[in-house]
Amino acid sequence: MRYFLDCEFNGFDGPLISIALVPEAEGHPSFYAVLPCHRPTSWVAEHVMPHLGAIPHSRADVVAALTAYLIDDPHPVMVADWPEDIAHAAALLAFRGRRAVPQVRFDLVNLPGFDTASMSRRPHNALADAEALRREVLIREALAMGNISA
């Protein structure tokens, strides 16, 4: 199954703050986890931290939860529109040098004109941003296949 991925992090190349996966299939639960953020940048303190909506957990706990979320899917595919989101998700799956999930594929999509800040119901919240990414990708795919009209 495809999972639409979004992460928040403490500045470019900064530590992971939150991660969300929203499944393509309706009716399946989403995954959302928050990690501690020590000394957030001023932009992150103003735009991200107030919108987290969950208590932080240790990296080990987030890895365990993410593994449990994905482990029963034999072919998970994480879809992201930003390379750093993929890097953070892959780093979680390689926690302490072990692959937590036997197989996973990452797809980096190019969505000209898509901006999560304007499309998300709660900008800079990874879960809301991943939901916006899911909506956008599925709409564009349906348009390309002629299943809906513009």
Backbone as CSV, one residue per row, in Angstrom:
resi,resn,N_x,N_y,N_z,CA_x,CA_y,CA_z,C_x,C_y,C_z
1,MET,0.838,-1.171,0.000,0.000,0.000,0.000,0.890,1.244,0.000
2,ARG,0.352,2.306,-0.564,1.058,3.581,-0.508,0.669,4.337,0.762
3,TYR,1.671,5.015,1.313,1.478,5.861,2.484,2.048,7.225,2.141
4,PHE,1.273,8.257,2.348,1.722,9.600,2.042,2.423,10.153,3.273
5,LEU,3.648,10.587,3.071,4.594,10.902,4.131,4.827,12.402,4.241
6,ASP,4.839,12.876,5.467,5.294,14.230,5.727,6.012,14.245,7.068
7,CYS,7.027,15.083,7.159,7.801,15.247,8.390,7.969,16.727,8.684
8,GLU,8.133,17.019,9.935,8.559,18.347,10.365,9.907,18.147,11.045
9,PHE,10.806,19.088,10.825,12.151,18.976,11.388,12.639,20.351,11.772
10,ASN,13.648,20.392,12.615,14.134,21.640,13.198,15.107,22.331,12.242
11,GLY,14.573,22.979,11.235,15.392,23.657,10.229,15.899,22.666,9.195
12,PHE,16.386,23.170,8.070,16.924,22.301,7.028,18.068,21.483,7.600
13,ASP,18.056,20.191,7.333,19.035,19.232,7.864,18.982,19.113,9.373
14,GLY,17.926,19.610,9.990,17.801,19.536,11.440,17.150,18.250,11.886
15,PRO,17.145,18.009,13.185,16.559,16.792,13.737,15.051,16.693,13.477
16,LEU,14.585,15.474,13.373,13.171,15.181,13.158,12.353,15.608,14.371
17,ILE,11.215,16.250,14.103,10.291,16.654,15.155,9.029,15.792,15.113
18,SER,8.498,15.577,13.915,7.291,14.756,13.794,7.263,14.076,12.436
19,ILE,6.537,12.962,12.385,6.395,12.181,11.159,4.963,11.679,11.069
20,ALA,4.436,11.691,9.848,3.083,11.186,9.616,3.059,10.364,8.341
21,LEU,2.277,9.302,8.382,1.980,8.489,7.210,0.466,8.380,7.107
22,VAL,-0.068,8.731,5.956,-1.501,8.618,5.703,-1.676,7.584,4.599
23,PRO,-2.375,6.483,4.893,-2.516,5.420,3.905,-3.402,5.841,2.733
24,GLU,-3.110,5.271,1.586,-3.924,5.538,0.404,-5.339,5.016,0.593
25,ALA,-5.466,3.839,1.156,-6.767,3.190,1.307,-7.585,3.858,2.411
26,GLU,-8.824,4.173,2.086,-9.746,4.727,3.078,-9.984,3.696,4.171
27,GLY,-10.201,4.175,5.367,-10.539,3.281,6.463,-9.370,2.692,7.219
28,HIS,-8.167,2.901,6.725,-6.974,2.441,7.431,-6.470,3.585,8.309
29,PRO,-5.976,3.268,9.491,-5.511,4.345,10.376,-4.233,5.002,9.855
30,SER,-4.074,6.248,10.198,-2.844,6.981,9.887,-1.845,6.774,11.019
31,PHE,-0.597,7.122,10.741,0.456,7.076,11.746,0.939,8.498,11.978
32,TYR,1.077,8.869,13.252,1.600,10.190,13.585,2.386,10.083,14.877
33,ALA,3.584,10.615,14.881,4.419,10.580,16.083,5.229,11.863,16.175
34,VAL,5.461,12.274,17.418,6.228,13.483,17.713,7.421,13.090,18.570
35,LEU,8.565,13.681,18.248,9.783,13.486,19.024,10.121,14.779,19.758
36,PRO,10.931,14.702,20.807,11.324,15.932,21.512,12.119,16.856,20.583
37,CYS,11.916,18.145,20.760,12.671,19.142,19.991,13.336,20.084,20.980
38,HIS,14.612,19.913,21.135,15.383,20.759,22.033,15.915,21.952,21.236
39,ARG,15.719,23.126,21.750,16.186,24.360,21.124,15.684,24.519,19.678
40,PRO,14.378,24.629,19.502,13.871,24.840,18.142,14.334,26.180,17.585
41,THR,14.511,26.225,16.283,14.813,27.504,15.642,13.628,28.436,15.891
42,SER,13.828,29.714,15.712,12.737,30.657,15.978,11.550,30.393,15.046
43,TRP,11.820,30.070,13.775,10.736,29.789,12.834,9.966,28.544,13.270
44,VAL,10.670,27.497,13.663,10.038,26.256,14.109,9.248,26.496,15.392
45,ALA,9.805,27.267,16.313,9.105,27.568,17.564,7.781,28.282,17.294
46,GLU,7.770,29.153,16.294,6.571,29.929,15.980,5.576,29.167,15.107
47,HIS,6.068,28.396,14.107,5.181,27.811,13.097,4.914,26.316,13.230
48,VAL,5.777,25.588,13.914,5.618,24.135,14.000,5.202,23.686,15.403
49,MET,5.942,24.107,16.395,5.719,23.613,17.760,4.278,23.813,18.246
50,PRO,3.622,24.948,17.953,2.245,25.121,18.432,1.234,24.182,17.762
51,HIS,1.622,23.541,16.652,0.680,22.732,15.874,0.933,21.230,15.984
52,LEU,1.808,20.803,16.873,2.141,19.380,16.955,0.949,18.540,17.388
53,GLY,0.232,18.946,18.401,-0.985,18.254,18.799,-0.799,16.892,19.436
54,ALA,0.405,16.564,19.860,0.667,15.273,20.511,1.885,15.422,21.406
55,ILE,1.993,14.536,22.372,3.153,14.594,23.258,4.336,13.893,22.596
56,PRO,5.531,14.369,22.837,6.724,13.745,22.252,7.036,12.390,22.895
57,HIS,7.610,11.525,22.076,8.084,10.212,22.526,9.545,10.064,22.121
58,SER,10.232,9.155,22.771,11.635,8.917,22.443,11.762,8.370,21.030
59,ARG,12.943,8.543,20.475,13.197,8.015,19.128,12.978,6.507,19.097
60,ALA,13.420,5.794,20.119,13.237,4.346,20.171,11.750,3.983,20.168
61,ASP,10.941,4.742,20.910,9.502,4.473,20.927,8.856,4.760,19.576
62,VAL,9.293,5.817,18.913,8.755,6.151,17.593,9.141,5.075,16.583
63,VAL,10.382,4.607,16.657,10.822,3.519,15.765,9.960,2.277,15.984
64,ALA,9.737,1.925,17.238,8.923,0.742,17.548,7.498,0.907,17.026
65,ALA,6.924,2.081,17.206,5.560,2.330,16.742,5.482,2.314,15.213
66,LEU,6.464,2.923,14.549,6.493,2.934,13.089,6.663,1.518,12.544
67,THR,7.530,0.749,13.165,7.737,-0.642,12.752,6.441,-1.432,12.897
68,ALA,5.791,-1.295,14.036,4.533,-2.008,14.268,3.475,-1.593,13.252
69,TYR,3.473,-0.323,12.872,2.503,0.187,11.903,2.716,-0.426,10.514
70,LEU,3.962,-0.590,10.110,4.270,-1.046,8.746,4.515,-2.547,8.605
71,ILE,4.777,-3.240,9.689,5.319,-4.595,9.615,4.417,-5.589,8.882
72,ASP,3.108,-5.416,8.924,2.214,-6.371,8.268,1.978,-6.081,6.790
73,ASP,2.516,-4.983,6.300,2.378,-4.637,4.884,3.603,-5.181,4.147
74,PRO,3.423,-6.160,3.254,4.585,-6.757,2.586,5.276,-5.830,1.579
75,HIS,4.589,-4.795,1.114,5.155,-3.893,0.098,4.792,-2.434,0.368
76,PRO,5.217,-1.886,1.511,4.883,-0.485,1.774,5.648,0.459,0.848
77,VAL,4.955,1.493,0.406,5.545,2.524,-0.444,5.244,3.869,0.221
78,MET,6.301,4.596,0.565,6.127,5.926,1.147,6.289,6.971,0.049
79,VAL,5.286,7.813,-0.086,5.249,8.844,-1.116,5.450,10.200,-0.442
80,ALA,6.429,10.940,-0.914,6.728,12.257,-0.345,6.973,13.256,-1.464
81,ASP,6.816,14.526,-1.121,7.107,15.577,-2.101,8.359,16.365,-1.726
82,TRP,9.074,15.904,-0.706,10.290,16.585,-0.274,11.323,15.538,0.121
83,PRO,12.559,15.605,-0.431,13.564,14.576,-0.170,13.936,14.402,1.298
84,GLU,13.912,15.482,2.047,14.300,15.386,3.452,13.299,14.552,4.261
85,ASP,12.027,14.542,3.839,11.042,13.678,4.499,11.450,12.212,4.344
86,ILE,11.872,11.854,3.150,12.317,10.481,2.888,13.550,10.155,3.722
87,ALA,14.487,11.089,3.787,15.707,10.853,4.569,15.382,10.593,6.038
88,HIS,14.466,11.371,6.602,14.105,11.177,8.007,13.385,9.842,8.220
89,ALA,12.475,9.486,7.328,11.763,8.203,7.464,12.734,7.037,7.335
90,ALA,13.634,7.112,6.371,14.616,6.037,6.196,15.529,5.920,7.409
91,ALA,15.895,7.046,7.989,16.750,7.010,9.182,16.042,6.329,10.351
92,LEU,14.747,6.539,10.475,14.004,5.843,11.532,14.006,4.337,11.292
93,LEU,13.843,3.939,10.041,13.786,2.515,9.719,15.144,1.835,9.851
94,ALA,16.208,2.620,9.874,17.564,2.073,10.022,18.104,2.353,11.410
95,PHE,17.233,2.541,12.363,17.613,2.891,13.736,18.591,1.876,14.310
96,ARG,19.686,2.392,14.819,20.742,1.574,15.429,21.277,0.501,14.486
97,GLY,21.312,0.829,13.206,21.962,-0.048,12.230,21.167,-1.262,11.815
98,ARG,19.916,-1.365,12.235,19.096,-2.497,11.827,17.919,-2.008,11.008
99,ARG,17.550,-2.789,10.010,16.352,-2.450,9.244,15.145,-2.965,9.997
100,ALA,14.301,-2.066,10.405,13.131,-2.435,11.195,12.035,-3.077,10.352
101,VAL,11.932,-2.679,9.104,10.916,-3.207,8.200,11.655,-3.871,7.042
102,PRO,11.326,-5.132,6.736,12.101,-5.873,5.732,12.173,-5.205,4.358
103,GLN,11.071,-4.585,3.924,11.057,-3.983,2.593,10.245,-2.701,2.633
104,VAL,10.749,-1.681,2.004,10.006,-0.439,1.840,10.539,0.269,0.604
105,ARG,9.640,0.931,-0.113,10.044,1.713,-1.273,9.638,3.159,-1.024
106,PHE,10.448,4.058,-1.520,10.167,5.486,-1.395,9.940,6.065,-2.784
107,ASP,8.911,6.868,-2.930,8.637,7.587,-4.174,8.654,9.083,-3.874
108,LEU,9.507,9.799,-4.589,9.553,11.255,-4.488,8.773,11.808,-5.675
109,VAL,7.688,12.512,-5.383,6.827,13.024,-6.449,7.079,14.513,-6.661
110,ASN,6.922,14.925,-7.895,7.049,16.326,-8.271,5.637,16.839,-8.530
111,LEU,5.206,17.813,-7.763,3.843,18.337,-7.867,3.880,19.846,-8.108
112,PRO,4.128,20.259,-9.345,4.177,21.696,-9.625,2.907,22.391,-9.154
113,GLY,3.096,23.501,-8.450,1.967,24.281,-7.970,1.401,23.830,-6.634
114,PHE,1.817,22.665,-6.150,1.313,22.180,-4.859,2.131,22.787,-3.734
115,ASP,1.451,23.292,-2.732,2.095,23.899,-1.579,1.342,23.454,-0.334
116,THR,1.992,22.639,0.495,1.293,22.117,1.668,0.810,23.230,2.581
117,ALA,1.550,24.321,2.674,1.149,25.408,3.565,-0.213,25.981,3.173
118,SER,-0.512,26.008,1.885,-1.801,26.552,1.465,-2.867,25.470,1.299
119,MET,-2.464,24.212,1.182,-3.416,23.122,0.944,-3.782,22.343,2.207
120,SER,-2.995,22.471,3.247,-3.199,21.730,4.477,-4.247,22.404,5.356
121,ARG,-5.055,21.604,6.037,-6.042,22.169,6.962,-5.373,22.714,8.219
122,ARG,-4.127,22.297,8.476,-3.354,22.757,9.642,-1.886,22.810,9.230
123,PRO,-1.467,23.860,8.532,-0.099,23.934,8.004,0.968,23.696,9.074
124,HIS,2.003,22.991,8.665,3.167,22.677,9.497,2.846,21.663,10.589
125,ASN,1.767,20.921,10.393,1.472,19.737,11.190,1.636,18.572,10.233
126,ALA,2.554,17.658,10.535,2.895,16.589,9.590,1.678,15.762,9.183
127,LEU,0.770,15.486,10.112,-0.400,14.674,9.771,-1.314,15.409,8.798
128,ALA,-1.627,16.651,9.073,-2.478,17.427,8.168,-1.793,17.629,6.817
129,ASP,-0.490,17.837,6.831,0.250,18.013,5.577,0.275,16.720,4.763
130,ALA,0.415,15.568,5.421,0.391,14.282,4.717,-0.999,14.014,4.131
131,GLU,-2.044,14.417,4.850,-3.408,14.280,4.317,-3.583,15.140,3.070
132,ALA,-3.035,16.348,3.084,-3.115,17.234,1.916,-2.352,16.642,0.739
133,LEU,-1.191,16.055,1.018,-0.408,15.409,-0.036,-1.199,14.248,-0.642
134,ARG,-1.818,13.435,0.186,-2.634,12.318,-0.300,-3.736,12.832,-1.222
135,ARG,-4.485,13.830,-0.757,-5.571,14.391,-1.574,-5.051,14.860,-2.926
136,GLU,-3.955,15.611,-2.907,-3.421,16.178,-4.145,-2.974,15.096,-5.121
137,VAL,-2.227,14.110,-4.634,-1.750,13.040,-5.514,-2.924,12.253,-6.093
138,LEU,-3.883,11.891,-5.267,-5.017,11.102,-5.761,-5.863,11.887,-6.750
139,ILE,-6.042,13.172,-6.523,-6.785,13.998,-7.480,-6.037,14.080,-8.805
140,ARG,-4.737,14.321,-8.756,-3.960,14.410,-9.999,-3.960,13.082,-10.757
141,GLU,-3.871,11.975,-10.026,-3.916,10.669,-10.696,-5.276,10.422,-11.335
142,ALA,-6.357,10.784,-10.645,-7.694,10.607,-11.193,-7.898,11.483,-12.444
143,LEU,-7.386,12.712,-12.390,-7.461,13.591,-13.569,-6.686,13.006,-14.738
144,ALA,-5.492,12.480,-14.473,-4.666,11.922,-15.542,-5.300,10.687,-16.174
145,MET,-6.062,9.941,-15.385,-6.713,8.728,-15.908,-8.080,9.040,-16.483
146,GLY,-8.519,10.296,-16.375,-9.831,10.671,-16.907,-10.976,10.256,-16.019
147,ASN,-10.708,9.882,-14.776,-11.756,9.453,-13.853,-12.567,10.632,-13.301
148,ILE,-11.965,11.809,-13.338,-12.674,13.025,-12.956,-12.247,14.118,-13.918
149,SER,-13.042,15.174,-14.002,-12.666,16.285,-14.881,-12.305,17.496,-14.029
150,ALA,-11.501,18.354,-14.611,-11.006,19.538,-13.889,-12.055,20.557,-13.631
